[in-house]
Amino acid sequence: MAVRSNREENVVTPASRHPAARLRSAALSLLLLFAAGALSIGSPGARAATPALTIVTPSDGSVVDNGTPVIVSFSVANFTLVQPGRVGQVVAPNEGYVNVFVDSDYARLLTDSTPFPLALSSGAHTVRLQLVTSDGAPLSPDVSASVRITATYGPAVGSPNITIVSPSPYEVTGHGLYLTLLVANFALVEPRGQPNAPNEGHVQILVFESIVMELLPHGSVLLVALPDGDITITARLVNNDGSPLNPDAAATVPIHVTASSAVSLPLVFNSGMALLEAFILVVLILRRRTLAARDRSAHADDPPKDPGS
């Protein structure tokens, strides 16, 4: 059996010799731990996380077709949406609302994250959302999100096409005829100079290679004063600015125009309005001539006056 020496039994450690020092050391460790926690709580990064704003739909570069409003949905993080202008409202860096801009124009104010519609004109647009505080001031640094969108009254997919339903190829006709068109995958809008948009525009009518009208046809188009002989008529779809589509969408029909003794009108007309005005003018001229002829006839029938009377 091992026997401990008296020297080993009498060894005393510093901790066993001073228990109060051990307590002081533990208390100091706890104090340092609490101090570090207080510093971390008081730091700006811990007080408030950075606000974030994300546009969920539509995606950047998307096409909104058929003239429908675009539905914008978005999400906000680390920011509370509130109604501005409340009594006693205090401005806070992580509280406010959303401003909506279309291109450079202010569109609306949002106080909740409910998806909302935007009606857009034809062409390319930029929709931008921006977080602001309750007094309308932008955050610092600025928190915004934007997407680029193209709006059109036409379809987003499909190849535009135009067909000449009548007249038939090589049909023999007089100087006036009705041109009936069939258009597919393309929206016809008034040619008033608005920006180009996918699959929308108007129709150009050409006789030979000359454009005789640019129009939005409703039903058939009346063409008059066509030249005699063999001619070709072309109907072509074009963009809002009058440029051809890419690829080109056009239809051509050859016809034969016979000579006519009828009065030839100098223009090509759509929907018959100008033709009606010309017809009224001709009627008025003929009526005036008829009245003048009657007046001359009446004077010719009067008995000659006696020179001595």
C-alpha positions in Angstrom: 0.0 0.0 0.0 1.4 3.4 -1.0 2.1 5.9 1.7 1.9 9.6 1.1 4.6 11.7 2.4 3.9 14.5 4.8 5.2 17.0 2.2 2.5 15.9 -0.4 -0.3 16.2 2.2 0.7 19.7 3.2 0.7 21.2 -0.4 -1.9 24.0 -0.6 -3.1 25.6 -4.0 -3.7 29.4 -4.4 -7.4 28.8 -4.9 -7.8 26.8 -1.7 -5.7 29.4 0.1 -7.8 32.4 -1.1 -11.5 31.5 -1.8 -12.5 35.2 -1.9 -10.2 35.8 -4.9 -12.0 33.0 -6.7 -15.4 34.8 -6.1 -13.9 38.2 -7.3 -12.7 36.6 -10.5 -16.1 35.1 -11.3 -17.9 38.4 -10.6 -15.4 40.3 -12.9 -16.1 37.8 -15.7 -19.9 38.3 -15.4 -19.5 42.1 -15.3 -17.4 42.0 -18.6 -20.0 39.7 -20.2 -22.9 42.1 -19.3 -20.9 45.1 -20.6 -20.3 43.5 -23.9 -24.0 42.7 -24.3 -24.9 46.3 -23.5 -22.5 47.6 -26.1 -24.0 45.3 -28.8 -27.5 46.2 -27.9 -26.7 49.9 -28.1 -25.0 49.7 -31.5 -26.9 51.1 -34.6 -26.8 47.8 -36.5 -28.7 46.1 -33.7 -31.2 48.8 -33.2 -32.8 48.5 -36.7 -32.0 46.3 -39.7 -31.7 48.0 -43.1 -35.1 48.4 -44.9 -35.5 46.5 -48.2 -37.9 46.8 -51.1 -38.4 44.2 -53.9 -40.8 44.2 -56.9 -42.1 40.7 -57.3 -44.1 41.1 -60.5 -43.9 42.0 -63.3 -40.4 40.9 -64.2 -38.0 43.3 -65.8 -38.4 43.5 -69.6 -41.9 41.9 -69.6 -44.6 42.8 -72.1 -48.1 43.8 -70.9 -50.5 43.0 -73.8 -54.1 43.5 -75.0 -54.2 47.0 -73.4 -54.7 45.6 -69.9 -53.3 47.3 -66.8 -50.1 45.9 -65.3 -50.5 44.4 -61.9 -47.6 45.3 -59.6 -46.8 43.3 -56.5 -44.0 44.0 -54.1 -42.6 43.1 -50.7 -41.1 45.3 -48.0 -38.7 44.1 -45.2 -37.6 45.9 -42.0 -39.9 48.7 -42.7 -43.5 49.4 -41.4 -46.0 50.9 -43.9 -48.2 53.5 -42.3 -50.7 56.2 -43.3 -49.0 59.6 -43.3 -50.5 62.7 -41.8 -51.8 61.1 -38.5 -52.2 63.4 -35.5 -49.1 63.3 -33.3 -47.2 61.2 -35.8 -43.5 61.0 -35.1 -41.1 60.4 -38.0 -39.1 57.2 -37.6 -36.4 55.9 -39.9 -38.0 52.5 -40.4 -41.6 53.7 -40.9 -43.4 55.4 -43.8 -45.0 54.6 -47.1 -44.2 53.8 -50.8 -44.1 56.3 -53.7 -44.9 55.0 -57.2 -43.4 56.6 -60.3 -44.1 55.8 -64.0 -41.1 57.0 -66.0 -40.4 60.3 -64.3 -44.0 61.0 -63.3 -45.4 60.5 -59.9 -48.3 58.0 -60.0 -49.6 57.1 -56.5 -48.9 56.5 -52.8 -49.1 53.1 -51.1 -49.6 52.4 -47.4 -49.8 48.6 -47.7 -48.2 45.9 -49.8 -51.4 44.9 -51.6 -50.8 44.3 -55.4 -52.1 47.3 -57.4 -52.9 48.0 -61.1 -51.2 50.6 -63.4 -52.7 51.6 -66.7 -49.9 52.3 -69.2 -49.9 53.8 -72.6 -48.4 52.0 -75.6 -44.6 51.8 -75.6 -41.7 51.2 -73.1 -42.0 52.4 -69.5 -40.0 52.3 -66.2 -42.0 51.6 -63.0 -40.2 52.7 -59.9 -41.1 52.2 -56.2 -39.4 54.2 -53.4 -39.6 53.9 -49.6 -40.1 57.3 -47.8 -40.6 58.2 -44.2 -44.0 59.4 -43.0 -43.1 63.0 -43.8 -42.3 62.1 -47.4 -38.5 62.3 -47.2 -36.5 59.5 -49.0 -34.5 57.2 -46.8 -30.7 57.6 -46.5 -29.4 55.7 -48.3 -32.2 55.6 -50.8 -34.3 52.4 -51.0 -35.9 51.9 -54.4 -36.8 49.2 -56.9 -37.7 49.5 -60.6 -38.6 47.4 -63.6 -38.8 48.1 -67.4 -42.2 47.2 -69.0 -43.5 47.4 -72.6 -47.3 48.0 -72.9 -49.2 47.2 -76.1 -52.8 46.9 -77.3 -51.7 43.9 -79.4 -51.0 40.3 -78.3 -47.7 39.5 -76.6 -47.1 36.4 -78.8 -48.0 35.4 -82.4 -46.9 36.7 -85.8 -49.0 39.5 -87.3 -50.6 38.7 -90.6 -52.9 40.5 -93.1 -55.0 39.0 -95.9 -56.9 40.6 -98.7 -60.3 38.9 -98.8 -61.6 40.8 -101.8 -61.2 41.6 -104.6 -60.0 38.3 -106.0 -56.7 38.1 -107.9 -57.0 39.3 -111.5 -60.6 40.5 -110.9 -61.9 42.9 -113.5 -63.4 46.0 -111.9 -64.2 49.6 -112.5 -62.5 52.6 -111.1 -64.0 52.1 -107.7 -64.0 49.0 -105.5 -64.2 47.8 -101.9 -61.1 46.3 -100.4 -61.8 43.9 -97.6 -59.0 42.9 -95.2 -58.5 40.3 -92.5 -55.9 41.0 -89.8 -54.6 38.5 -87.2 -52.3 38.8 -84.2 -52.2 42.5 -84.5 -54.1 45.4 -82.9 -55.2 48.3 -85.1 -54.9 51.7 -83.5 -55.3 55.2 -84.7 -52.1 56.4 -86.5 -51.6 59.4 -84.3 -47.8 59.2 -83.6 -47.7 57.4 -80.3 -44.6 55.3 -79.5 -44.2 51.9 -81.2 -45.3 48.9 -79.3 -45.2 45.1 -80.2 -48.0 43.9 -82.5 -49.9 47.1 -82.8 -50.2 49.8 -85.4 -52.2 50.5 -88.5 -52.6 49.7 -92.2 -51.0 51.2 -95.3 -52.7 50.9 -98.6 -50.5 51.1 -101.7 -51.4 51.2 -105.4 -48.3 49.9 -107.2 -45.6 51.3 -104.9 -47.3 54.5 -103.8 -49.0 54.9 -100.4 -52.5 56.2 -101.0 -53.7 56.0 -97.4 -52.7 55.2 -93.8 -55.7 54.1 -91.8 -57.4 52.1 -89.2 -60.0 50.2 -91.3 -63.3 49.3 -89.9 -64.8 46.8 -92.2 -64.1 47.4 -95.9 -62.2 50.2 -97.4 -63.5 52.1 -100.5 -61.0 52.8 -103.2 -62.0 55.1 -106.1 -60.3 56.8 -109.0 -58.1 53.8 -109.7 -56.1 54.0 -112.9 -57.0 52.0 -116.0 -55.3 48.7 -116.8 -53.5 46.1 -114.8 -52.6 47.4 -111.3 -51.5 45.9 -108.0 -53.0 46.8 -104.6 -51.0 46.1 -101.4 -52.2 46.2 -97.8 -49.3 46.4 -95.3 -49.2 46.3 -91.5 -47.0 49.0 -90.1 -45.9 50.3 -86.6 -47.3 53.4 -85.0 -44.6 55.5 -86.7 -45.4 54.1 -90.1 -42.3 51.9 -90.4 -42.8 48.3 -91.7 -42.9 45.4 -89.3 -39.9 43.1 -89.0 -40.5 40.6 -90.6 -42.8 42.4 -93.1 -46.5 41.6 -93.0 -48.2 42.5 -96.3 -50.6 41.1 -98.9 -50.9 42.0 -102.6 -53.6 41.4 -105.1 -53.4 42.1 -108.9 -56.6 43.4 -110.6 -57.6 44.9 -114.0 -59.4 48.2 -114.0 -61.6 48.9 -117.1 -62.2 52.3 -118.6 -65.2 54.2 -117.4 -67.0 57.3 -118.6 -68.0 58.2 -115.1 -66.6 61.3 -113.4 -63.3 60.4 -111.9 -62.7 61.6 -108.3 -59.2 62.8 -107.5 -58.7 61.0 -104.2 -58.9 57.6 -102.4 -61.5 57.5 -99.7 -62.0 55.5 -96.5 -65.4 54.6 -95.1 -67.2 56.6 -97.9 -67.2 59.9 -96.0 -65.1 61.9 -98.4 -66.9 60.2 -101.3 -70.2 61.3 -99.9 -68.9 64.9 -99.7 -67.7 64.7 -103.3 -71.1 63.3 -104.3 -72.9 66.1 -102.6 -70.7 68.6 -104.3 -71.4 67.1 -107.7 -75.1 67.1 -107.0 -75.0 70.7 -106.0 -73.1 71.6 -109.2 -75.6 69.7 -111.4 -78.5 71.2 -109.6 -77.1 74.7 -110.1 -76.6 74.0 -113.8 -80.2 72.6 -114.1 -81.6 75.7 -112.4 -79.6 78.0 -114.7 -80.8 76.0 -117.8 -84.4 76.4 -116.6 -83.9 80.1 -116.1 -82.6 80.5 -119.6 -85.4 78.5 -121.0 -88.0 80.6 -119.2 -86.5 83.8 -120.6 -86.5 82.3 -124.1 -90.2 81.6 -123.8 -91.1 85.2 -122.8 -92.8 87.2 -125.7 -90.6 90.0 -127.1 -91.3 93.4 -125.7 -92.7 96.3 -127.9 -90.0 98.8 -128.5 -92.5 101.6 -128.4 -94.0 100.6 -125.1 
